[in-house]
Amino acid sequence: MMNYTKYRPYPPMDMPDRTWPSNVITKAPIWCSVDLRDGNQSLEIPMSLEEKIEFFDFLVKTGFKEIEIGFPAASDTEFEFTRYLIENNKIPDDVTIQVLTQSRPHIIRRTFEALRGAKRAIVHLYNSTSTLQRDVVFNASMEEITEIAERGAMLFLEEAAKQPETEFVFQYSPESFTGTEMPFAVDICNAVIDIWQPTPDKKVIINLPSTVEMATANIYADQIEYCCRNLNRRDSLIISLHAHNDRGLAVAETELAIMAGAQRVEGTLFGNGERTGNTDIMNVAMNLFTQGIDPELDFSNIDEAVELYEKVTRMTVNARHPYAGRLVYTAFSGSHQDAIRKGMEKMKEHPDRWEVPYLHIDPMDVGRTYDPIVRINSQSGKGGVAFVLEQNFGLYLPKAFQQDFSIVITKLSDISHSDLEPQQIFDEFEKEYIDLIEPIKLLSYKEAATGDEDEVAVESRITYNGEEKTIVGKGNGILDAFCHSASRYTGKEFEIVNYSEHSMEYGTKSRAISYIQIRTSDGRDYFGAGTSSNISKSSLRAVVSAINKMLAE
């Protein structure tokens, strides 16, 4: 048995006057990608210089205006990458690079050295503040931890003054914020703020990270609201988030914390990062998109993002990723498929408003097509099969016809133990129903008047098991007359209970297609389809196909 008794519940915040639950997100936050630092340091094989350059270019193309490019003092590769971007003028004027440094003098100096010549840069200072880290790692008091932050903050001012050509933005993180007593978290941030003296025109970023996700997402939001209320110079601060995903709640934490007052989000594409990863920025941005909010990031070609990510990180995007997974816009279940089909049909009435059951966004908005929305296997139903034929081949089967064909497809999928491609489904429909000529084949027919204006006679030449015959019948129309003649000839009583037709545009078969449902005297139904450039011929061929199904049985 799992020993749950060694864990203690995380204490909630005592905030009966919290306001964030009633707030609504109305605009995108400031986005900062940390793929090239937090994401990169979590990889089994860190990115090469060339891969980091390629990833940086993609992030710029996607619309990120703040990009954390590394920890320049950590390695020569990190330092060289920073220098490469600056010296080769690879940073667009509207993009600000960000670098990270611990609050240690030699690391801070090396970091500022790496930024020499940059037009604008965010320098991110951090030191760990949590109760556990203070006791276990540093064996230090709150006062001693605060002194570490203050010394680093003062050195920031000194080093920045040596490079007046660069516009520096300072950022401070109490690392392991969620494991820190909130009054102390506020106190240490205020100590740094008092040194940096931000103004509304020259703001400081206070990053409050869920370095280790310890509790439910609402508690993180409470912590953010608490800090927003108690930090000094609030109008001169940008409150930033950096949530990890230890409990699988990073996206939820981020959204609730934005409601609680945060203005900025650090994260990575697809949530890459240490341990269980970071906030998936794509996920948060696309969630805003579904609420009619401009995410200010462009994921209109989501497969390009997947391809690049998998190439440079050597990891894979889960097939069930909410927006980028290869299966997230695909339904196998019959009831889901039927609802999607009906929703897509209804969309024709309001194309400016997306409302399709089981599809939270239009796949085309992220560069996908409608082809894989419905995939057919043994779990599928008539609606899914009908959708595939409609979307791919322009065939619109009547409801009862759909049910009959879905049974055929379910059996075929059961035998193959796989889902079926659209072409396989069409080929099976054609083989099973269209223009069947065994045992009866219609060679020709001619219509004649009977003297009764409500009645026609039809004389048809057919072959039956290869033997040519002429059959004659009367009825209130060509189809009725032919059915009477075929009924007498075969000795099988039946009548047409459903008929429909439409133009068919697929491949070389630019013609009409007719669908027929016949019912025998004992109540059994049979279906057939016929094609021709002539509506009467396609209808008669459909009747013959249905009769052949009946006779084959």
C-alpha positions in Angstrom: 0.0 0.0 0.0 1.1 3.6 -0.7 2.1 5.3 2.5 0.1 8.6 2.3 0.5 9.3 6.1 4.0 10.8 5.6 2.5 13.8 3.6 0.8 16.8 5.1 -1.9 18.9 3.5 -0.8 22.4 2.3 -2.4 25.1 4.5 -4.8 27.3 2.7 -4.7 31.1 2.8 -6.9 32.8 5.3 -8.5 35.3 2.8 -12.2 35.5 3.2 -12.2 38.8 1.3 -10.4 37.4 -1.8 -11.7 39.0 -5.0 -10.1 37.0 -7.8 -12.9 34.4 -8.2 -15.2 37.0 -9.6 -12.6 38.4 -12.0 -12.6 37.7 -15.8 -9.6 37.6 -18.0 -10.1 40.1 -20.8 -6.7 40.5 -22.4 -3.5 38.5 -23.0 -0.8 38.9 -20.4 2.8 39.8 -21.3 4.3 36.6 -22.5 7.9 35.5 -21.8 9.2 32.3 -23.3 11.7 30.5 -21.2 12.2 27.6 -23.6 15.8 28.5 -24.2 16.7 28.6 -20.5 14.4 26.6 -18.3 13.3 24.4 -21.2 16.8 23.8 -22.4 18.3 23.0 -19.0 15.7 20.2 -18.6 16.7 18.4 -21.7 18.7 15.1 -21.7 20.7 16.6 -24.6 20.8 20.4 -24.4 20.3 22.4 -27.6 23.3 23.2 -29.7 24.0 26.8 -30.6 22.5 26.3 -34.0 19.3 24.8 -32.5 19.0 27.6 -30.0 19.2 30.1 -32.9 16.6 28.3 -34.8 14.3 28.1 -31.8 14.8 31.8 -31.0 13.9 32.8 -34.6 10.7 30.7 -34.3 9.7 32.4 -31.0 10.2 35.8 -32.6 8.1 34.7 -35.6 5.4 33.5 -33.2 5.1 36.9 -31.6 7.0 36.7 -28.3 8.3 40.1 -27.3 10.2 38.8 -24.2 12.4 35.8 -24.5 14.7 34.4 -21.8 17.7 33.2 -23.8 19.8 31.6 -21.0 21.9 31.6 -18.0 25.0 33.2 -19.5 27.3 32.5 -16.5 26.3 28.8 -16.5 28.4 27.6 -19.5 30.4 28.8 -22.5 27.5 27.7 -24.8 25.1 29.9 -22.9 27.5 32.9 -22.9 28.3 32.4 -26.6 24.6 32.3 -27.5 23.9 35.6 -25.8 26.9 37.2 -27.5 25.9 35.8 -30.9 22.5 37.3 -30.8 23.8 40.7 -29.7 26.9 40.9 -32.0 25.0 39.7 -35.1 22.1 42.0 -34.5 19.7 39.1 -34.3 17.3 40.7 -31.8 14.5 42.7 -33.3 13.9 46.2 -31.9 10.6 45.2 -30.4 11.9 42.0 -28.7 13.6 42.1 -25.3 16.0 39.3 -24.3 16.0 38.1 -20.7 18.8 36.4 -18.8 18.9 34.7 -15.4 21.4 35.0 -12.6 21.7 33.8 -9.0 22.3 36.4 -6.3 26.1 35.7 -6.3 28.5 38.5 -7.2 30.7 36.7 -9.7 27.7 35.3 -11.5 26.0 38.7 -11.7 29.1 40.3 -13.1 29.5 37.6 -15.7 25.9 38.0 -16.7 26.1 41.7 -17.3 29.3 41.1 -19.2 27.4 38.8 -21.6 24.8 41.6 -22.2 27.3 44.3 -23.2 26.1 46.1 -26.3 22.4 44.9 -26.1 19.8 47.6 -26.7 17.4 46.4 -24.0 17.5 43.4 -21.6 15.7 42.0 -18.7 18.1 40.8 -16.0 16.4 38.2 -13.7 17.8 37.9 -10.1 16.7 35.1 -7.9 17.5 33.4 -4.6 15.6 30.7 -2.8 13.3 31.8 0.1 11.3 28.8 1.1 11.2 27.4 4.6 12.5 24.1 3.4 15.4 25.6 1.4 16.3 27.9 4.3 16.5 25.0 6.7 17.8 22.2 4.6 20.0 23.8 1.9 21.2 27.1 3.3 20.8 26.7 7.1 20.1 30.4 7.1 17.7 32.8 8.8 15.1 35.0 7.0 17.5 38.0 7.7 20.4 36.2 6.1 18.3 35.2 3.0 17.1 38.8 2.7 20.7 40.0 2.8 21.6 37.8 -0.1 18.8 39.3 -2.2 19.7 42.9 -1.2 23.4 42.5 -2.0 22.5 41.1 -5.4 20.0 44.0 -6.0 22.6 46.6 -5.2 25.2 45.0 -7.5 22.6 45.1 -10.3 22.6 48.9 -10.0 26.4 49.1 -10.0 26.8 46.8 -13.1 23.9 48.5 -15.0 25.5 51.9 -14.5 28.6 50.7 -16.3 26.5 50.1 -19.5 24.4 53.3 -20.0 23.9 52.4 -23.7 21.7 49.4 -22.6 18.2 49.8 -21.2 18.0 47.4 -18.4 14.8 46.1 -16.8 15.3 44.4 -13.4 13.4 41.3 -12.3 13.4 39.6 -9.0 12.2 36.1 -8.0 11.9 34.7 -4.5 12.5 31.2 -5.8 10.3 28.5 -4.2 7.8 31.2 -3.6 4.9 28.8 -3.0 6.9 27.2 -0.1 7.6 30.5 1.5 5.6 32.2 4.3 3.7 34.9 2.5 4.6 37.7 4.9 8.3 36.9 4.3 7.8 36.6 0.6 6.4 40.1 0.6 9.1 41.4 2.9 12.0 40.2 0.8 10.4 41.5 -2.4 9.9 44.8 -0.8 13.5 44.9 0.3 14.6 44.5 -3.3 12.0 47.0 -4.5 13.2 49.6 -2.0 16.7 49.3 -3.5 15.7 49.4 -7.1 13.2 52.3 -6.6 11.0 51.6 -9.6 8.6 54.2 -11.0 5.5 53.9 -13.2 7.7 54.8 -16.1 10.5 52.4 -15.2 8.9 49.4 -13.8 10.4 46.4 -12.0 9.2 42.8 -12.6 8.4 40.8 -9.5 8.2 37.2 -10.5 6.4 34.9 -8.1 7.1 31.4 -9.2 5.3 28.2 -8.3 8.8 26.6 -8.4 7.3 23.4 -7.0 3.6 23.1 -7.3 2.4 22.2 -3.8 -1.3 22.9 -3.6 -4.5 23.4 -5.6 -4.5 26.2 -8.1 -6.8 28.4 -6.1 -4.2 28.7 -3.3 -1.6 30.0 -5.8 -4.2 32.6 -6.9 -4.7 33.6 -3.2 -0.9 34.0 -2.8 -0.7 36.2 -5.9 -3.6 38.4 -4.7 -2.0 38.7 -1.2 1.2 39.9 -2.7 -0.5 42.3 -5.1 -2.2 43.9 -2.1 1.0 44.1 0.1 3.9 44.8 -2.2 5.3 48.4 -2.2 4.9 50.6 -5.2 2.3 48.4 -6.9 1.8 50.8 -9.7 5.5 50.5 -10.6 5.6 46.7 -10.6 4.8 44.1 -13.2 3.7 40.9 -11.4 4.9 37.9 -13.2 4.1 34.1 -13.0 6.3 31.1 -13.5 4.4 27.9 -12.6 5.7 24.4 -12.7 3.5 21.4 -13.3 4.3 19.0 -10.4 0.6 18.5 -9.7 -0.5 18.9 -13.4 -2.1 22.2 -12.6 0.3 24.8 -14.1 -2.2 26.0 -16.8 -5.0 26.3 -14.2 -2.6 28.0 -11.7 -1.6 30.5 -14.3 -5.1 31.4 -15.4 -6.4 31.8 -11.8 -3.3 33.9 -10.9 -3.9 36.2 -13.9 -7.4 36.7 -12.4 -5.7 37.5 -9.1 -3.7 40.4 -10.6 -0.7 39.0 -12.4 0.2 40.8 -15.7 3.0 38.5 -17.1 3.5 34.8 -17.7 6.7 32.9 -18.1 6.4 29.5 -19.7 7.4 27.2 -22.5 5.9 25.6 -25.6 4.2 22.4 -24.8 5.2 22.8 -21.1 8.8 21.6 -21.3 10.8 22.2 -18.2 12.4 20.7 -15.1 10.7 17.6 -13.6 7.1 17.7 -14.8 7.6 20.9 -16.8 6.4 24.5 -16.9 3.2 26.2 -17.8 2.4 25.4 -21.4 2.2 28.9 -22.9 0.6 27.6 -26.1 -2.2 26.1 -24.0 -2.9 29.3 -22.0 -2.8 31.4 -25.1 -5.1 29.2 -27.0 -7.5 29.0 -24.0 -7.8 32.8 -24.3 -8.4 32.4 -28.0 -11.4 30.1 -27.3 -12.9 32.9 -25.2 -12.7 35.4 -28.1 -9.5 37.1 -26.7 -6.6 37.9 -29.0 -3.7 35.8 -27.6 -1.1 38.0 -29.3 0.8 34.9 -30.3 0.4 33.2 -33.6 -0.2 29.5 -33.6 -2.0 29.4 -36.9 0.4 26.7 -38.1 0.5 24.6 -35.1 2.2 21.7 -36.9 5.2 23.9 -37.6 5.6 24.4 -33.8 5.3 20.7 -33.2 7.9 19.9 -35.8 10.4 22.4 -34.6 9.9 21.5 -30.9 10.3 17.8 -31.5 13.4 18.4 -33.7 15.4 20.6 -31.2 14.2 19.0 -27.9 14.2 15.4 -29.1 10.9 15.0 -27.3 7.4 14.3 -28.6 4.2 16.2 -28.3 1.5 14.0 -26.8 -1.2 12.9 -29.2 -3.8 14.3 -26.8 -2.2 17.8 -26.3 -5.3 20.1 -26.1 -4.4 22.0 -29.2 -1.4 20.5 -31.0 -2.0 16.7 -30.5 -2.5 14.8 -33.7 -5.8 13.2 -32.3 -7.4 16.1 -30.5 -9.7 17.1 -33.3 -10.5 13.5 -34.1 -13.5 11.5 -33.0 -13.8 7.7 -33.1 -17.0 7.4 -31.0 -20.2 7.0 -33.0 -22.2 9.4 -30.9 -19.4 12.1 -31.0 -19.1 11.7 -34.8 -22.8 12.1 -35.3 -22.9 15.3 -33.2 -19.9 16.7 -35.0 -21.5 16.0 -38.4 -24.7 17.7 -37.4 -22.8 20.6 -35.9 -20.7 21.1 -39.1 -23.9 21.1 -41.1 -25.5 23.7 -38.7 -22.4 25.9 -39.0 -23.5 26.8 -42.6 -26.2 28.9 -40.9 -23.8 30.9 -38.8 -20.2 30.6 -40.3 -19.1 33.6 -38.1 -19.7 31.8 -34.8 -18.0 28.5 -34.1 -20.4 26.1 -32.4 -19.7 22.4 -33.1 -20.1 19.7 -30.4 -16.9 18.1 -29.2 -14.7 20.6 -31.1 -13.7 23.5 -28.8 -12.1 25.4 -31.7 -12.1 25.2 -35.5 -9.1 23.0 -36.5 -8.5 25.3 -39.5 -7.6 28.1 -37.1 -4.4 26.2 -36.2 -3.7 25.1 -39.7 -5.4 21.7 -39.5 -7.9 20.4 -42.0 -11.3 18.7 -41.5 -10.1 15.4 -42.9 -9.2 13.7 -39.6 -12.1 15.1 -37.6 -13.8 11.8 -37.9 -11.9 8.5 -38.2 -13.7 5.3 -38.7 -13.2 2.1 -36.7 -15.4 -0.5 -35.0 -16.5 2.2 -32.4 -17.9 4.5 -35.0 -21.5 4.9 -36.0 -23.6 5.9 -39.0 -23.0 9.7 -38.4 -19.2 9.3 -38.7 -19.4 7.2 -41.8 -21.8 9.6 -43.3 -19.5 12.5 -42.4 -16.5 10.9 -44.2 -18.5 10.4 -47.3 -19.9 13.9 -47.2 -16.6 15.7 -46.5 -14.4 13.7 -48.8 -16.6 12.5 -51.6 -19.7 14.7 -51.6 -22.1 11.8 -51.0 -25.1 12.5 -48.8 -26.7 9.3 -47.7 -30.3 9.2 -46.3 -30.4 8.3 -42.7 -31.6 4.7 -43.1 -28.9 4.2 -45.7 -26.3 5.5 -43.3 -27.3 2.9 -40.7 -27.2 0.0 -43.2 -23.7 1.0 -44.5 -22.3 1.6 -40.9 -22.9 -2.1 -40.2 -20.8 -3.0 -43.2 -18.0 -0.7 -42.1 -18.1 -1.9 -38.5 -17.6 -5.5 -39.7 -14.8 -4.4 -42.0 -13.0 -2.5 -39.2 -13.4 -5.4 -36.8 -11.7 -7.7 -39.3 -8.8 -5.4 -40.0 -8.5 -4.3 -36.3 -7.7 -0.8 -37.5 -9.4 2.5 -38.4 -10.3 2.9 -42.1 -9.0 5.5 -44.5 -11.7 7.6 -46.4 -10.8 6.0 -49.7 -11.3 2.5 -48.2 -14.7 3.6 -47.0 -15.7 5.0 -50.4 -14.4 1.9 -52.2 -16.4 -0.3 -49.8 -19.6 1.8 -50.4 -19.1 1.5 -54.2 -18.6 -2.2 -54.0 -21.5 -2.8 -51.7 -24.2 -0.5 -53.3 -23.3 1.4 -56.5 -24.4 0.1 -59.9 -24.5 -3.6 -59.0 -25.1 -5.8 -62.0 -25.4 -9.3 -60.6 -27.6 -11.2 -61.0 -29.6 -8.5 -62.9 -28.1 -6.0 -65.2 -30.2 -3.2 -66.9 -29.3 -3.0 -70.6 -31.8 -0.5 -71.8 -35.4 0.7 -71.2 -38.0 2.7 -73.0 -41.1 4.5 -71.8 -44.5 4.2 -73.5 -47.9 5.9 -72.8 -50.8 3.7 -71.7 -53.6 6.1 -72.5 -54.0 6.9 -68.8 -52.3 10.3 -68.1 -51.4 9.1 -64.5 -49.8 5.9 -65.7 -46.7 4.9 -67.7 -45.4 1.7 -69.1 -41.8 0.7 -69.2 -40.2 -2.0 -71.3 -36.8 -2.9 -70.1 -34.0 -5.2 -71.5 -32.1 -6.9 -68.8 -29.8 -9.8 -68.3 -30.5 -12.2 -65.5 -27.6 -14.5 -64.6 -26.2 -13.7 -68.1 -29.5 -14.5 -70.0 -31.1 -11.6 -71.8 -34.8 -10.9 -71.0 -37.4 -8.3 -71.7 -39.7 -7.3 -68.9 -42.7 -4.9 -69.0 -44.5 -3.1 -66.2 -46.9 -0.3 -65.6 -46.9 2.3 -62.8 -47.4 5.9 -61.8 -43.9 6.7 -62.9 -40.8 5.1 -64.5 -39.5 3.7 -61.2 -42.8 2.3 -60.1 -43.4 0.7 -63.5 -40.0 -0.9 -63.5 -40.4 -2.2 -60.0 -43.7 -3.8 -60.9 -42.0 -5.6 -63.9 -39.1 -6.7 -61.8 -41.3 -7.9 -59.0 -43.3 -10.1 -61.4 -40.2 -11.4 -63.0 -38.3 -12.3 -59.8 -41.4 -13.4 -57.9 -40.4 -11.1 -55.0 -42.9 -8.4 -53.8 -41.3 -5.1 -52.8 -41.9 -1.4 -53.0 -39.8 1.8 -52.9 -39.9 3.4 -49.4 -37.2 6.0 -49.8 -35.6 7.8 -52.8 -33.2 10.7 -53.1 -30.6 11.9 -55.5 -28.0 14.7 -55.9 -25.2 15.6 -58.2 -22.0 13.7 -57.6 -18.6 15.4 -58.1 -15.8 13.0 -57.4 -13.0 12.0 -59.7 -14.2 11.1 -63.1 -17.7 10.4 -61.9 -19.2 13.8 -62.5 -22.7 12.7 -62.6 -25.9 12.2 -60.5 -26.2 9.6 -57.8 -29.5 8.1 -56.7 -30.2 6.3 -53.4 -33.0 3.7 -53.2 -34.5 1.9 -50.2 -36.9 -1.0 -51.0 -39.0 -3.0 -48.6 -40.2 -6.5 -49.2 -43.7 -7.8 -48.2 -42.2 -9.3 -45.1 -40.8 -5.9 -44.0 -37.1 -6.4 -44.9 -35.2 -3.4 -46.3 -32.5 -3.3 -49.0 -30.5 -0.4 -50.3 -28.9 0.4 -53.6 -27.3 3.4 -55.4 -26.9 4.2 -59.1 -24.9 6.7 -61.0 -25.4 8.3 -64.4 -25.3 11.6 -66.1 -29.0 11.0 -66.6 -31.2 11.1 -63.5 -33.7 8.5 -64.8 -30.8 6.0 -65.5 -29.2 6.6 -62.2 -32.5 6.0 -60.4 -33.2 2.8 -62.3 -29.6 1.5 -61.7 -30.2 2.3 -58.0 -33.3 0.1 -58.0 -31.5 -2.7 -59.8 -28.7 -2.5 -57.2 -31.2 -2.8 -54.3 -32.9 -5.7 -56.1 -29.6 -7.4 -56.5 -28.9 -7.0 -52.8 -32.3 -8.6 -52.1 -31.7 -11.5 -54.5 -28.2 -12.1 -53.3 -29.5 -12.6 -49.8 
